[in-house]
Amino acid sequence: MAHTILLALLPIFFVMALGYLAGRLAIVDNHHVEGLNVLVMTFALPASLFAATATAPRSEMLAQAPLFLISSGVMLVVFAAWYLLQVRYMKVGKADASLQALTIAFPNLAGVGLPILSDVLGPSGTVPLAIVLASGSIIISPLSLLLVEMHVDKPGTNNGQRPKISHSLWHALTKPVVVAPLLGILFSLSGLKTGDVVDASLLLIGHAAPGVALFLTGVVLSAEAFKLDRKVIGATIMSNLVRPILTTGVVLVLSIPWDAAKVAILLAAVPSGFFGILFAVNYRLDSRATGSMVIASTVSSIVTLAIAVAILFPR
């Protein structure tokens, strides 16, 4: 299992390192990465999310309802706790605080969760992973985007006037990364089949999402130095320890069947995801803090994930 964890994490660092070197060596302009960001957030990742959810059998989708609710609830609690802490006590801007909270609350399920769960559960691990990934994409991402839309300064606004909540909500909910998994779940519940041709077409572009996103993360980080401070350490503790511990408490209180509970806890132990960095690039916000959080969380997860797997799935 140690080999499996390293096999899941080391390729992440390799691809991020490629992006970092590409930015440092000026092979890729690390100050203008909008094109790569559009590729990931508008095309590749939405295609991957739709394919993962739409191809799940309806019976399996319905059986994962408790996992969806538990994962969504835990992510919301972690998101709200970090956001309020940063806004009220650390005096961080609301837009930046929401992206930091998104980074901490929403794990890197596509890059790290998939290989880990595939080794533990085999092919059957795809459905629960898609459900948790969808819960973050449908609930946590729109919440973060809504806060950004409401508080970020946009070109063309009059005297810094903020857009109406309804306008911001519409922009947040109509993002491809939000619409795609929602449509995929509805498609699965309808009992319809996508077909081999559609699946192959979506997966061809969808498979590029994790790799390009990690490469883009490295390019973005190459423009700024990694900084390990109290905020980054606190964020790592929140994502790698508090999130899985909180999930454990919830599944024990609700008496969830242990097989389902183990999956929920393991996915909660996955390190921080890259959505916050990509959204920061999209809205031209500061990505230094979120980038450092992702690196610190991923490195430390070599230990925390190993412990979680050894306890939950002993061999």
C-alpha positions as CSV (number, residue, x, y, z in Angstrom):
1,M,0.0,0.0,0.0
2,A,2.9,2.3,0.6
3,H,3.9,1.7,-3.0
4,T,0.4,2.5,-4.1
5,I,0.4,5.8,-2.2
6,L,3.7,6.8,-3.7
7,L,2.5,5.7,-7.1
8,A,-0.5,8.1,-6.7
9,L,1.5,11.1,-5.3
10,L,4.9,11.1,-7.1
11,P,3.3,11.5,-10.6
12,I,1.5,14.6,-9.2
13,F,4.8,16.1,-8.2
14,F,6.4,15.1,-11.5
15,V,3.7,16.8,-13.6
16,M,3.7,19.9,-11.3
17,A,7.5,20.0,-11.5
18,L,7.2,20.0,-15.3
19,G,4.9,22.9,-15.2
20,Y,7.1,24.7,-12.7
21,L,10.2,24.3,-14.9
22,A,8.3,25.3,-18.0
23,G,7.3,28.5,-16.3
24,R,10.8,29.2,-14.8
25,L,12.5,28.6,-18.1
26,A,10.0,30.8,-19.9
27,I,8.9,27.9,-22.1
28,V,5.4,28.8,-21.0
29,D,4.5,32.3,-20.0
30,N,3.6,31.9,-16.3
31,H,1.9,35.3,-16.2
32,H,-0.6,34.5,-19.0
33,V,-2.1,31.1,-18.6
34,E,-5.7,31.9,-19.4
35,G,-5.7,29.5,-22.4
36,L,-4.6,26.5,-20.3
37,N,-7.1,27.4,-17.6
38,V,-10.0,27.5,-20.2
39,L,-8.9,24.1,-21.5
40,V,-9.2,22.6,-18.0
41,M,-12.2,24.4,-16.5
42,T,-14.4,24.8,-19.6
43,F,-13.7,21.6,-21.5
44,A,-11.6,18.8,-20.0
45,L,-12.7,18.8,-16.4
46,P,-16.5,19.2,-17.2
47,A,-16.3,16.3,-19.7
48,S,-14.6,14.1,-17.1
49,L,-17.2,15.0,-14.5
50,F,-20.1,14.3,-16.8
51,A,-18.7,11.0,-18.0
52,A,-17.9,9.8,-14.4
53,T,-21.5,10.5,-13.2
54,A,-23.6,9.8,-16.3
55,T,-22.1,6.3,-16.8
56,A,-22.9,5.2,-13.2
57,P,-25.9,2.8,-12.9
58,R,-29.0,4.4,-11.4
59,S,-29.1,1.8,-8.5
60,E,-25.5,2.6,-7.6
61,M,-26.1,6.3,-7.8
62,L,-29.1,6.0,-5.4
63,A,-27.1,3.9,-3.0
64,Q,-24.5,6.6,-2.7
65,A,-26.9,9.2,-1.4
66,P,-25.6,9.0,2.2
67,L,-22.0,9.5,0.9
68,F,-23.1,12.5,-1.1
69,L,-24.8,14.1,2.0
70,I,-21.9,13.3,4.4
71,S,-19.2,14.6,2.1
72,S,-21.2,17.7,1.2
73,G,-21.8,18.5,4.9
74,V,-18.2,18.0,5.9
75,M,-16.9,20.1,3.1
76,L,-19.4,22.8,3.9
77,V,-18.3,22.9,7.6
78,V,-14.6,23.0,6.7
79,F,-15.3,25.7,4.0
80,A,-17.3,27.9,6.4
81,A,-14.8,27.5,9.3
82,W,-11.8,28.6,7.2
83,Y,-13.7,31.3,5.4
84,L,-15.0,32.9,8.6
85,L,-11.6,32.6,10.3
86,Q,-9.8,34.4,7.5
87,V,-12.4,37.1,7.0
88,R,-13.2,37.9,10.6
89,Y,-9.9,37.4,12.3
90,M,-7.1,37.5,9.7
91,K,-8.7,40.3,7.7
92,V,-8.3,38.5,4.3
93,G,-10.5,39.7,1.4
94,K,-13.6,37.7,1.0
95,A,-12.8,36.6,-2.6
96,D,-9.4,35.3,-1.6
97,A,-10.7,33.7,1.5
98,S,-13.4,31.8,-0.4
99,L,-10.7,30.3,-2.8
100,Q,-8.5,29.4,0.1
101,A,-11.5,27.7,1.8
102,L,-12.4,25.9,-1.5
103,T,-8.8,24.6,-1.7
104,I,-8.9,23.2,1.9
105,A,-12.5,21.8,1.8
106,F,-12.4,20.2,-1.7
107,P,-9.9,17.3,-1.9
108,N,-7.8,16.4,-5.0
109,L,-10.1,13.5,-5.9
110,A,-9.2,13.3,-9.6
111,G,-5.5,13.3,-9.1
112,V,-5.0,11.4,-5.8
113,G,-8.4,9.9,-4.8
114,L,-8.9,7.9,-8.0
115,P,-5.6,5.8,-8.0
116,I,-5.9,5.2,-4.2
117,L,-9.6,4.1,-4.3
118,S,-9.0,2.0,-7.5
119,D,-6.3,0.0,-5.6
120,V,-8.4,-0.4,-2.5
121,L,-11.8,-1.2,-4.1
122,G,-11.0,-2.0,-7.7
123,P,-13.4,-0.8,-10.5
124,S,-16.3,-0.4,-8.0
125,G,-14.4,2.6,-6.5
126,T,-15.2,4.8,-9.5
127,V,-18.8,5.5,-8.5
128,P,-18.3,6.7,-4.9
129,L,-15.4,8.8,-6.1
130,A,-17.6,10.4,-8.8
131,I,-20.3,11.1,-6.2
132,V,-17.9,12.9,-3.8
133,L,-16.4,14.7,-6.7
134,A,-19.8,15.8,-7.9
135,S,-20.8,16.9,-4.4
136,G,-17.9,19.3,-4.3
137,S,-18.5,20.5,-7.8
138,I,-22.2,21.1,-7.4
139,I,-22.1,22.6,-3.8
140,I,-18.7,23.8,-2.7
141,S,-17.5,25.2,-6.0
142,P,-20.6,27.3,-6.7
143,L,-20.5,28.6,-3.2
144,S,-16.9,29.7,-3.6
145,L,-17.6,31.1,-7.1
146,L,-20.7,33.1,-5.7
147,L,-18.5,34.7,-3.1
148,V,-15.9,35.6,-5.6
149,E,-18.4,37.0,-8.1
150,M,-19.9,39.1,-5.3
151,H,-16.6,40.6,-4.0
152,V,-14.1,40.6,-6.8
153,D,-13.4,43.8,-8.7
154,K,-14.2,43.4,-12.4
155,P,-13.2,45.6,-15.3
156,G,-15.9,47.8,-16.6
157,T,-17.9,48.1,-13.3
158,N,-18.8,51.6,-12.3
159,N,-16.9,52.9,-9.2
160,G,-16.2,49.4,-8.0
161,Q,-20.0,48.6,-7.8
162,R,-20.7,45.0,-7.0
163,P,-23.0,42.9,-9.1
164,K,-26.4,41.8,-7.7
165,I,-26.5,38.6,-5.9
166,S,-28.9,37.1,-8.5
167,H,-26.4,38.0,-11.2
168,S,-23.5,36.5,-9.3
169,L,-25.5,33.4,-8.5
170,W,-26.3,32.9,-12.2
171,H,-22.7,33.2,-13.2
172,A,-21.6,30.8,-10.5
173,L,-24.2,28.1,-11.3
174,T,-23.8,28.2,-15.0
175,K,-20.0,27.4,-14.9
176,P,-19.3,24.2,-16.9
177,V,-17.6,22.6,-13.9
178,V,-20.9,23.0,-12.0
179,V,-23.4,22.1,-14.7
180,A,-21.6,19.0,-16.0
181,P,-21.7,16.8,-12.9
182,L,-25.3,17.9,-12.2
183,L,-26.4,16.9,-15.7
184,G,-24.4,13.7,-15.3
185,I,-26.3,12.7,-12.1
186,L,-29.6,13.5,-13.7
187,F,-28.7,11.5,-16.7
188,S,-27.7,8.5,-14.5
189,L,-30.9,8.7,-12.5
190,S,-33.0,8.8,-15.7
191,G,-31.7,5.4,-16.5
192,L,-30.5,6.4,-20.0
193,K,-27.2,5.2,-21.4
194,T,-24.6,7.5,-22.9
195,G,-23.3,4.8,-25.3
196,D,-19.7,3.7,-26.1
197,V,-19.1,6.4,-28.7
198,V,-20.2,9.2,-26.4
199,D,-18.2,7.7,-23.5
200,A,-15.1,7.4,-25.6
201,S,-15.4,10.9,-26.9
202,L,-15.9,12.5,-23.5
203,L,-13.1,10.4,-21.9
204,L,-10.6,11.4,-24.6
205,I,-10.7,15.0,-23.5
206,G,-11.7,14.2,-19.9
207,H,-8.5,12.2,-19.3
208,A,-6.5,15.3,-20.0
209,A,-8.0,17.2,-17.0
210,P,-5.9,16.0,-14.1
211,G,-2.6,16.2,-16.0
212,V,-3.2,19.6,-17.5
213,A,-4.5,21.0,-14.3
214,L,-1.4,19.8,-12.4
215,F,0.9,21.2,-15.1
216,L,-1.0,24.5,-15.0
217,T,-0.6,24.5,-11.2
218,G,3.1,24.2,-11.6
219,V,3.2,27.0,-14.1
220,V,1.3,29.3,-11.8
221,L,3.5,28.4,-8.8
222,S,6.6,29.1,-10.9
223,A,5.7,32.8,-10.8
224,E,5.7,32.8,-7.0
225,A,7.9,31.2,-4.4
226,F,6.6,28.5,-2.0
227,K,6.0,30.0,1.4
228,L,5.5,27.8,4.5
229,D,3.9,30.0,7.2
230,R,1.4,29.6,9.9
231,K,-1.5,30.0,7.5
232,V,-0.2,27.2,5.2
233,I,0.5,24.9,8.2
234,G,-3.0,25.6,9.6
235,A,-4.6,24.9,6.2
236,T,-2.7,21.6,5.9
237,I,-3.9,20.5,9.4
238,M,-7.4,21.4,8.4
239,S,-7.4,19.5,5.2
240,N,-5.3,16.5,6.1
241,L,-6.4,15.9,9.7
242,V,-9.5,17.9,10.6
243,R,-11.5,16.9,7.5
244,P,-11.1,13.1,7.9
245,I,-11.5,13.3,11.6
246,L,-14.7,15.2,11.3
247,T,-15.9,12.7,8.7
248,T,-15.2,9.9,11.1
249,G,-17.2,11.6,13.8
250,V,-20.2,12.1,11.4
251,V,-20.3,8.5,10.2
252,L,-20.0,7.1,13.7
253,V,-22.9,9.3,15.0
254,L,-25.1,8.4,12.0
255,S,-24.2,4.7,12.2
256,I,-23.4,4.5,8.5
257,P,-22.5,0.9,7.4
258,W,-18.8,0.5,7.9
259,D,-18.0,-0.3,4.2
260,A,-19.5,3.0,3.1
261,A,-18.0,4.8,6.1
262,K,-14.5,3.7,5.3
263,V,-14.8,5.1,1.8
264,A,-16.1,8.4,3.0
265,I,-13.2,8.7,5.5
266,L,-10.6,7.7,3.0
267,L,-11.7,10.2,0.5
268,A,-11.8,12.9,3.2
269,A,-8.1,12.2,3.9
270,V,-7.1,13.0,0.3
271,P,-5.0,16.2,0.2
272,S,-6.2,19.7,-1.0
273,G,-7.3,20.1,-4.6
274,F,-6.4,22.5,-7.3
275,F,-9.7,24.2,-8.0
276,G,-8.8,27.2,-5.9
277,I,-5.6,27.9,-7.9
278,L,-7.5,27.6,-11.2
279,F,-10.3,29.9,-10.1
280,A,-7.7,32.4,-8.8
281,V,-6.1,32.4,-12.3
282,N,-9.5,32.9,-13.9
283,Y,-10.4,35.9,-11.7
284,R,-6.8,37.3,-11.6
285,L,-6.6,36.9,-7.8
286,D,-3.6,36.0,-5.7
287,S,-2.7,32.3,-6.0
288,R,0.4,32.3,-3.8
289,A,-1.4,31.2,-0.6
290,T,-3.5,28.6,-2.3
291,G,-0.5,27.2,-4.2
292,S,1.5,26.8,-1.1
293,M,-1.4,25.1,0.6
294,V,-1.7,22.6,-2.2
295,I,2.0,21.7,-2.1
296,A,2.2,21.4,1.7
297,S,-1.0,19.3,1.9
298,T,0.1,17.0,-0.9
299,V,3.6,16.4,0.6
300,S,2.3,15.7,4.1
301,S,-0.4,13.4,2.8
302,I,2.3,10.8,2.1
303,V,2.1,10.2,5.9
304,T,-1.5,11.0,6.6
305,L,-2.9,8.9,3.7
306,A,-0.6,6.0,4.6
307,I,-2.0,6.0,8.2
308,A,-5.6,6.3,6.9
309,V,-5.2,3.4,4.5
310,A,-3.5,1.2,7.1
311,I,-6.3,1.8,9.6
312,L,-9.3,1.5,7.3
313,F,-8.1,-1.1,4.8
314,P,-5.5,-3.3,6.6
315,R,-3.9,-6.0,4.5
